[in-house]
Amino acid sequence: MSRHHYHVYVIELSKAVLDKPRFMRANPAYRTGMPCVYVGMTGLNPDVRFDKHKAGIQANRYVMEFGLRLLPELYEVYNPMPYDAARDMEVELAIGLAEEGYGVWQA
């Protein structure tokens, strides 16, 4: 198997997540009307990982409760990649989206 099988992924979250004080505290630069997203990394196909989140398997609470769909237009260009690159890209992608005004949760 290729060593380059890690992926970053972005999941759109329902705007209802804006009612969660912890989410809002993590997003002081959030611009009203911008999407809310979860940014993660996985050794799985992002579709499989999203399904696991929604099923409560190693799930992020916000994705389980508010996850709507994957946003491949925000991450497909980077995948696949080695583990270290995916770990770094997860953080860089989350920071970049937050700087654009997105509401971002990154585990």
PyRosetta script that sets phi, psi and omega in degrees:
from pyrosetta import init, pose_from_sequence

init()
pose = pose_from_sequence("MSRHHYHVYVIELSKAVLDKPRFMRANPAYRTGMPCVYVGMTGLNPDVRFDKHKAGIQANRYVMEFGLRLLPELYEVYNPMPYDAARDMEVELAIGLAEEGYGVWQA")
pose.set_psi(1, 143.5)
pose.set_omega(1, 178.8)
pose.set_phi(2, -63.7)
pose.set_psi(2, 143.3)
pose.set_omega(2, 175.7)
pose.set_phi(3, -73.5)
pose.set_psi(3, -15.2)
pose.set_omega(3, -178.1)
pose.set_phi(4, -96.6)
pose.set_psi(4, 67.7)
pose.set_omega(4, -178.1)
pose.set_phi(5, -122.4)
pose.set_psi(5, 17.3)
pose.set_omega(5, 177.8)
pose.set_phi(6, -94.3)
pose.set_psi(6, 152.4)
pose.set_omega(6, -176.1)
pose.set_phi(7, -135.3)
pose.set_psi(7, 142.8)
pose.set_omega(7, 163.3)
pose.set_phi(8, -94.2)
pose.set_psi(8, 154.3)
pose.set_omega(8, 179.2)
pose.set_phi(9, -149.8)
pose.set_psi(9, 156.9)
pose.set_omega(9, -179.5)
pose.set_phi(10, -130.1)
pose.set_psi(10, 129.0)
pose.set_omega(10, 178.9)
pose.set_phi(11, -115.0)
pose.set_psi(11, 128.6)
pose.set_omega(11, 174.8)
pose.set_phi(12, -72.2)
pose.set_psi(12, 134.0)
pose.set_omega(12, 177.1)
pose.set_phi(13, -106.9)
pose.set_psi(13, 145.6)
pose.set_omega(13, 175.3)
pose.set_phi(14, -59.1)
pose.set_psi(14, 147.2)
pose.set_omega(14, 178.7)
pose.set_phi(15, -62.9)
pose.set_psi(15, -15.6)
pose.set_omega(15, 177.2)
pose.set_phi(16, -60.3)
pose.set_psi(16, -21.0)
pose.set_omega(16, 178.3)
pose.set_phi(17, -63.9)
pose.set_psi(17, -21.4)
pose.set_omega(17, 178.9)
pose.set_phi(18, -66.4)
pose.set_psi(18, -15.1)
pose.set_omega(18, 176.6)
pose.set_phi(19, -80.4)
pose.set_psi(19, -6.3)
pose.set_omega(19, -178.5)
pose.set_phi(20, -91.5)
pose.set_psi(20, 113.8)
pose.set_omega(20, -177.2)
pose.set_phi(21, -55.0)
pose.set_psi(21, -38.3)
pose.set_omega(21, -179.1)
pose.set_phi(22, -63.9)
pose.set_psi(22, -39.8)
pose.set_omega(22, 178.0)
pose.set_phi(23, -64.1)
pose.set_psi(23, -44.7)
pose.set_omega(23, -178.3)
pose.set_phi(24, -66.5)
pose.set_psi(24, -38.9)
pose.set_omega(24, 177.3)
pose.set_phi(25, -61.3)
pose.set_psi(25, -32.7)
pose.set_omega(25, -179.6)
pose.set_phi(26, -78.1)
pose.set_psi(26, -7.2)
pose.set_omega(26, -174.5)
pose.set_phi(27, -131.9)
pose.set_psi(27, 61.3)
pose.set_omega(27, -178.7)
pose.set_phi(28, -63.9)
pose.set_psi(28, -22.6)
pose.set_omega(28, -178.1)
pose.set_phi(29, -96.3)
pose.set_psi(29, 10.4)
pose.set_omega(29, -178.5)
pose.set_phi(30, -60.2)
pose.set_psi(30, 132.8)
pose.set_omega(30, 177.0)
pose.set_phi(31, -102.4)
pose.set_psi(31, 124.6)
pose.set_omega(31, -179.4)
pose.set_phi(32, -49.7)
pose.set_psi(32, 132.5)
pose.set_omega(32, 178.5)
pose.set_phi(33, 95.5)
pose.set_psi(33, -17.2)
pose.set_omega(33, 179.1)
pose.set_phi(34, -76.0)
pose.set_psi(34, 155.3)
pose.set_omega(34, 178.5)
pose.set_phi(35, -64.9)
pose.set_psi(35, 155.6)
pose.set_omega(35, 170.8)
pose.set_phi(36, -107.9)
pose.set_psi(36, 136.1)
pose.set_omega(36, -173.7)
pose.set_phi(37, -141.1)
pose.set_psi(37, 158.4)
pose.set_omega(37, 169.3)
pose.set_phi(38, -112.8)
pose.set_psi(38, 133.1)
pose.set_omega(38, 177.8)
pose.set_phi(39, -113.4)
pose.set_psi(39, 128.4)
pose.set_omega(39, -179.7)
pose.set_phi(40, -139.9)
pose.set_psi(40, 177.2)
pose.set_omega(40, 173.1)
pose.set_phi(41, -136.6)
pose.set_psi(41, 151.6)
pose.set_omega(41, -174.6)
pose.set_phi(42, -155.4)
pose.set_psi(42, 156.1)
pose.set_omega(42, 170.5)
pose.set_phi(43, -90.5)
pose.set_psi(43, -2.3)
pose.set_omega(43, 179.9)
pose.set_phi(44, -96.4)
pose.set_psi(44, 169.0)
pose.set_omega(44, 168.2)
pose.set_phi(45, -63.5)
pose.set_psi(45, 134.9)
pose.set_omega(45, -178.9)
pose.set_phi(46, -54.3)
pose.set_psi(46, -33.3)
pose.set_omega(46, 177.5)
pose.set_phi(47, -62.6)
pose.set_psi(47, -43.1)
pose.set_omega(47, 179.1)
pose.set_phi(48, -65.6)
pose.set_psi(48, -42.5)
pose.set_omega(48, -179.5)
pose.set_phi(49, -63.2)
pose.set_psi(49, -41.8)
pose.set_omega(49, 178.1)
pose.set_phi(50, -60.0)
pose.set_psi(50, -44.9)
pose.set_omega(50, 179.3)
pose.set_phi(51, -61.0)
pose.set_psi(51, -38.2)
pose.set_omega(51, 178.6)
pose.set_phi(52, -66.1)
pose.set_psi(52, -43.3)
pose.set_omega(52, 176.1)
pose.set_phi(53, -54.6)
pose.set_psi(53, -50.3)
pose.set_omega(53, -175.3)
pose.set_phi(54, -65.5)
pose.set_psi(54, -28.0)
pose.set_omega(54, 179.5)
pose.set_phi(55, -85.3)
pose.set_psi(55, -3.7)
pose.set_omega(55, 179.0)
pose.set_phi(56, 84.7)
pose.set_psi(56, 15.1)
pose.set_omega(56, -179.4)
pose.set_phi(57, -95.2)
pose.set_psi(57, 113.9)
pose.set_omega(57, -174.9)
pose.set_phi(58, 47.0)
pose.set_psi(58, 45.8)
pose.set_omega(58, -169.3)
pose.set_phi(59, -92.8)
pose.set_psi(59, 146.6)
pose.set_omega(59, 166.6)
pose.set_phi(60, -82.0)
pose.set_psi(60, 135.7)
pose.set_omega(60, -176.6)
pose.set_phi(61, -57.9)
pose.set_psi(61, -42.3)
pose.set_omega(61, -178.4)
pose.set_phi(62, -67.5)
pose.set_psi(62, -38.8)
pose.set_omega(62, 178.8)
pose.set_phi(63, -68.0)
pose.set_psi(63, -42.6)
pose.set_omega(63, -179.2)
pose.set_phi(64, -58.8)
pose.set_psi(64, -43.8)
pose.set_omega(64, -175.4)
pose.set_phi(65, -84.9)
pose.set_psi(65, -36.9)
pose.set_omega(65, -170.0)
pose.set_phi(66, -120.5)
pose.set_psi(66, -3.0)
pose.set_omega(66, -176.1)
pose.set_phi(67, -65.0)
pose.set_psi(67, 129.7)
pose.set_omega(67, -178.6)
pose.set_phi(68, -104.5)
pose.set_psi(68, -53.4)
pose.set_omega(68, -175.1)
pose.set_phi(69, -167.6)
pose.set_psi(69, 161.1)
pose.set_omega(69, 173.0)
pose.set_phi(70, -73.8)
pose.set_psi(70, 150.4)
pose.set_omega(70, 177.3)
pose.set_phi(71, -118.4)
pose.set_psi(71, 72.0)
pose.set_omega(71, -173.4)
pose.set_phi(72, -59.6)
pose.set_psi(72, -24.4)
pose.set_omega(72, 179.5)
pose.set_phi(73, -62.8)
pose.set_psi(73, -18.1)
pose.set_omega(73, -179.5)
pose.set_phi(74, -93.8)
pose.set_psi(74, -10.0)
pose.set_omega(74, -175.0)
pose.set_phi(75, -139.5)
pose.set_psi(75, -18.8)
pose.set_omega(75, -172.3)
pose.set_phi(76, -57.4)
pose.set_psi(76, -33.5)
pose.set_omega(76, -176.8)
pose.set_phi(77, -60.4)
pose.set_psi(77, -24.4)
pose.set_omega(77, -175.9)
pose.set_phi(78, -89.2)
pose.set_psi(78, -19.8)
pose.set_omega(78, -169.5)
pose.set_phi(79, -96.4)
pose.set_psi(79, 155.6)
pose.set_omega(79, -12.2)
pose.set_phi(80, -81.7)
pose.set_psi(80, 170.6)
pose.set_omega(80, -178.4)
pose.set_phi(81, -154.9)
pose.set_psi(81, 167.5)
pose.set_omega(81, 176.3)
pose.set_phi(82, -68.3)
pose.set_psi(82, 162.9)
pose.set_omega(82, -176.1)
pose.set_phi(83, -54.2)
pose.set_psi(83, -51.9)
pose.set_omega(83, -175.9)
pose.set_phi(84, -61.3)
pose.set_psi(84, -39.2)
pose.set_omega(84, 178.8)
pose.set_phi(85, -65.7)
pose.set_psi(85, -40.7)
pose.set_omega(85, 179.9)
pose.set_phi(86, -66.1)
pose.set_psi(86, -40.8)
pose.set_omega(86, 179.1)
pose.set_phi(87, -60.5)
pose.set_psi(87, -44.5)
pose.set_omega(87, 179.7)
pose.set_phi(88, -69.6)
pose.set_psi(88, -42.3)
pose.set_omega(88, -177.8)
pose.set_phi(89, -64.5)
pose.set_psi(89, -34.2)
pose.set_omega(89, 177.3)
pose.set_phi(90, -56.1)
pose.set_psi(90, -46.0)
pose.set_omega(90, -179.2)
pose.set_phi(91, -68.7)
pose.set_psi(91, -46.0)
pose.set_omega(91, -178.7)
pose.set_phi(92, -62.5)
pose.set_psi(92, -41.8)
pose.set_omega(92, -179.9)
pose.set_phi(93, -64.6)
pose.set_psi(93, -43.3)
pose.set_omega(93, 179.0)
pose.set_phi(94, -62.1)
pose.set_psi(94, -44.5)
pose.set_omega(94, 179.3)
pose.set_phi(95, -63.4)
pose.set_psi(95, -44.7)
pose.set_omega(95, -179.5)
pose.set_phi(96, -60.9)
pose.set_psi(96, -43.4)
pose.set_omega(96, 179.4)
pose.set_phi(97, -67.1)
pose.set_psi(97, -40.1)
pose.set_omega(97, 177.6)
pose.set_phi(98, -61.6)
pose.set_psi(98, -39.7)
pose.set_omega(98, 179.2)
pose.set_phi(99, -66.0)
pose.set_psi(99, -25.0)
pose.set_omega(99, 176.9)
pose.set_phi(100, -84.2)
pose.set_psi(100, -2.2)
pose.set_omega(100, 177.3)
pose.set_phi(101, 101.7)
pose.set_psi(101, 1.0)
pose.set_omega(101, 176.4)
pose.set_phi(102, -65.5)
pose.set_psi(102, 153.1)
pose.set_omega(102, 165.8)
pose.set_phi(103, -86.2)
pose.set_psi(103, 120.1)
pose.set_omega(103, -171.7)
pose.set_phi(104, -124.8)
pose.set_psi(104, 133.2)
pose.set_omega(104, 168.4)
pose.set_phi(105, -120.2)
pose.set_psi(105, 129.4)
pose.set_omega(105, -179.6)
pose.set_phi(106, -134.1)
pose.set_psi(106, 124.6)
pose.set_omega(106, -172.2)
pose.set_phi(107, -75.9)
pose.dump_pdb("model.pdb")
